[in-house]
Amino acid sequence: MNGKDELLKIFSLKLRTIFGKLVINYEKLQEIRLRISSPLIIVYENKEYFISDDAKLVDNPSKAVIISKNEIRETMEYISNYSLYAFEEEIKQGFITINGGHRIGITGKTIIEQNTIKGIKHISFINIRLAHQIKGCASPVLPYIVNSSLAGIYHTMIISPPRCGKTTLLRDLIRMISNGNKYISGMSVGVVDERSEIAACYMGVPQNEIGIRSDVLDCCPKAIGMLMLIRSMSPQVIAVDEIGSIEDLSAIDYVIGCGCKLIATVHGSSIEDIKSKPILSELVKKQLFERYIVLSNRGGVGSIEAIYDGSGIML
């Protein structure tokens, strides 16, 4: 992967040495998990492995590197450049985005004041989710969501179980719609990136390529962000990841009522699965979405199971 050396710099010296010797294709590395007093684990090619002291992939946890309190402390010092206080706002959200767009999830003891999380201390668990772009992965889908008669796109919902590529597909759709292509002229896209996974902004700059006509609200709640973008940036399309709250439903109604097109992702395995969820079922009943894209990992991550129109008819 690009920036492998930069990624390795965030780890403690011991872990940096181990990962430097590990013989894998970093483009296929998805997650690295550090848990205090527990084995070092990675998710590689959609499978979990332990890492041994001699930098080998192993299946037996007894042969794995055990993460110490010092490994966690030293890694957090490198991640924050010895200035954790500078990431106070991000830590409240439970993650830090670093150069390259990689997201560092952190947990420990939360500091609560007036029923609000003010911070996290005694950080003991770290999850590095590596950012990967697969440019062109949305090419098979794009023709189905373009409304050629109106020179625009259809309201689109991407349905996917975890780790099946929904955010990667969403990101590439944003890029293609924003830049324009043979199917559609470039459109202004507003992106509400609540967890910094779509654009992966670092110091305000997107680390992922999201197109020349895209505007990003980073670390902003989806419902609030959708309304802000409508009022401030006049987007033709709004893109959000993982909708599901009552507030999201109200904001979606507003966005669609304003004539703006919407692309959103949800956790699920099928349209029937979405219909079984109280809040999301309302979106299906109202037929607010005109296209449904269902993903799985049966043929590999990002496999397109089916594409449906707003009435549930397979296209």
Secondary structure, 3 states (H helix, E strand, C coil): CCCHHHHHCCCCHHHHHHHHHCCCCHHHEEEEEEECCCECEEEECCEEEEEECCCCEECCHHHECECCHHHHHHHHHHHCCCCHHHHHHHHHHCEEECCCCCEEEEEEEEEEECCEEEEEEEEEEEEEECCCCCCCCCCCCHHHHEECCCCEECCEEEEECCCCCHHHHHHHHHHHHHHCCCCCCCCCEEEEECCCCCCCEECCEECCCCCCCEEEEECCCHHHHHHHHHHHCCCCEEEECCCCCHHHHHHHHHHHHCCCEEEEEEECCCHHHHHCCHHHHHHHHCCCCCEEEEEECCCCCCEEEEEEECCCCEC
